[in-house]
Structures are given as C-alpha cells and as structure tokens.
Amino acid sequence: MNYKNKKWTDFDQSYLKTFGEEVPIYTPSVYRESRGEIFTSYQSHLHPANEVLPKGLHVHTKFSKSYKNVLRGLHYDDKSWKLIQAVVGDIYLIVLDTRWGSPHYGKWESYILSDKTRDQILVPPGFANGHYALTDCMFHYTFFYDGEYVDETQQKVVKWYDTRFNMVWPTNTPTVHGRDQ
C-alpha cells in the first residue's frame, strides 16, 4: 500500500468470521519506506469505528508490554468497547462472546495481530478478549466507555483454559500471572 496515494484516515474494513459485523477488523493505511513507517491508529472524528460506537463516549488509551509466551486474559465488561492492535511483535488474540442469550454465546475466534499488518479489532461490550505473546510484543488498547472507566478490579475474567469453551491456544504452558491463572 503506498501511503502517499492514500489519506492518513484510510482504513480497510473486514470482520471476524464467527461474529460478522459485530466484531470489525480495521487495517490502517501504512506508509513504509527506508526510515521506517507511519500510520494513524485512531482519529476521533474520522475512524470507521465511529460508525459502530455509540456517540459521546470517553476515550482512554493504554499500552501493554508482554514477553514471549505470556498469556493475558480473557477479560471483559458489559460497557466498554476496546480497539486493540499489536504495535510491536505478534499476538495470538482470542475473542469470546460472553453475552447470555446471544446466538453466539460461548463461541470464540482467534486472530493474529501483528506489527506487520497493523490490523485493529474492535471488541464490543460483553465480548472477552485475551492474548498470547507469540513474540515479545506491545499491545495497544483504546477504550471507549460511558460513565466511569472500568478498571481491572471491575472486569470479569474467563480462565484461558475454561473447558466450557474449548479455546485453542498455541501453547499449553503459557506464563500467566495473578487473576489470569
């Protein structure tokens, strides 16, 4: 993709197969050249996620660094949207529908997020997400929420090995910590 022929705000859009338009994937326009690369991860009034997100939400961004073989999650809440992306490295991501009564309840899908593609996934409220570091990596979250920010003490957790969901991870012996055990 030649960045000079596209706008900073150009994104291609696709969807996770299992959940259709409920869980979109955005691929930003990336300009790569001998010095490196540049891309826009989010612009409040122009990102295509704004067609899905409710109006007037607060925006909060975070970075999470993980070493190879670390597994984090699966975490979720019922009010925040999460636009997630690998900034450095490769991440195996699982998205799980935890919404009781949903036709997709208990279904999950995996996806590789990578600094090579810059893909972003918009995880809606009620969907858990967890990631496994295939390499040393940096994970970027942009949270969209109404009211108070939902921090880790208010999130719900699904164990990565929960047999009800039969999730498949690239390892059986990840490094996990605290609430993810």
ABEGO torsion letter per residue (X at the ends): XBAAABBAABBBBBBBAAAEAABBBBBBBBBBBAAEBBBBABBAAABAAAAABBBGBBBBBBBBBBBBGBBBOBBBBAABBBBBBBABEBBBBBBBBABBGBAABGBBBBBBBBAAAGBBBBBBBGBBBBBBBABBBBBBBBBBBBEBBBBAAABBBBBAABAAAGBBBABABBBBBEAAX
